[in-house]
Amino acid sequence: MGNSFLVTTAIPDPGLQLLSDAGRVTVLPEPPDYGTLAALCASGEYDVVLTQLRDVMDAPLLADARVKGVSNFAVGYNNIDVEAATRHGILVGNTPGVLTDATADIAMLLILGTARRVVEADRLVRDGKFLGWEPELLLGRDVSGAVLGLAGFGRIARATARRALGFGMEVLFSPRPPGDRPVSYQELGEFAGKVRQVPWNELVARSDFLSLHVPLNDQTRHLVDAEVLGRMKPDAILINTARGPVVDESALAESLRNGTIAGAGLDVFEDEPRLAAGLAELPNTVLLPHVGSATVAVRSEMARLSALNAVAIAEGRTPPHPVNHLARA
């Protein structure tokens, strides 16, 4: 059992036990800063580092790293320069396919919570300002019959569509904004005849709720900027459970302040854990601390998959869920 694993943040069972069964495990007592992480990766003491989204594994760090691989405790891996990792012979693994329903639940929660002003209502009661039923107290908007626009139409977007259809929403989608590609009737499967594809510009203009479900890349960074926000309906609500930098958060805060759009429900932020100036003070928002995958079952499965990836890489095997492929693997 000569394998050695560096875990930047403790993960749930059964992850740590799987790693312990396969070798020596070092769990850092607190999340490392960039310099600390770089030094640990370059030390030659570890075969695999098990990372979180906040752990930046960029090209300079990977160039000096003396590890076989990186196992990311996440589906996304925009914190890792995969091209640089491949160039330096470092395998990368992730945990796909386990948080679809949990994240779709959060997207639907944000739709309902913003529509019915749940945060404002909760605060009113807790502050002792609820004086009894009133005809015009905290009037929200109907979800049933509203238009839900899905930016992206992958697994989480489809799961969100399934839920939205159950609430009687009209569902439109654009599969790869800001570009486009035709989605065939056959590809739609269960959604054929129930949802409709429209171009990105039309999706922006028609949506009562615009929900983001795209990966973060050069094309989608600031996909929703001041110009896009300005083309949304004044009573529209933006929902983001994808990645924070998909939205220009400062432009969003300004749009919410000046009434360009009516509200926003966010589970992710552009510069987590920091928020754009003034965003937290705005009443027309629901702000969650990146809890899309935060159920006991989902986090446990993420821990299992990330540990299995790490063990496979340490043993010289291709991980069950590889992000990249090396000739030697």
RACOR-V201370 format. One line per field, one symbol per residue. phi: phi as a letter, one per 20 degrees, with the letter a starting at -180 (. if undefined). A space follows every 50 residues. Layout:
phi->???
//
This chain:
phi->.efccddfbgdffegffffffdrecddffbgffffffffffefmececdd ddgfeedefffffefdceacdeeaffbfedefffgffdmdfccccfmddg ffffffgfgffffffdlffffffgffemeedpfcfcflfdcfegnfeddd eobefffffffgffffemeeddbcfbfeebbfdfgffflfegndccecfg ffgffefecddebdfebffdflgddgffgfefffdececcdecgffdfff ffgffffengceabccdccfcgefdggnffeffeccddeldgdecgffff ffffffffgfffffendffgceeccdfee
//
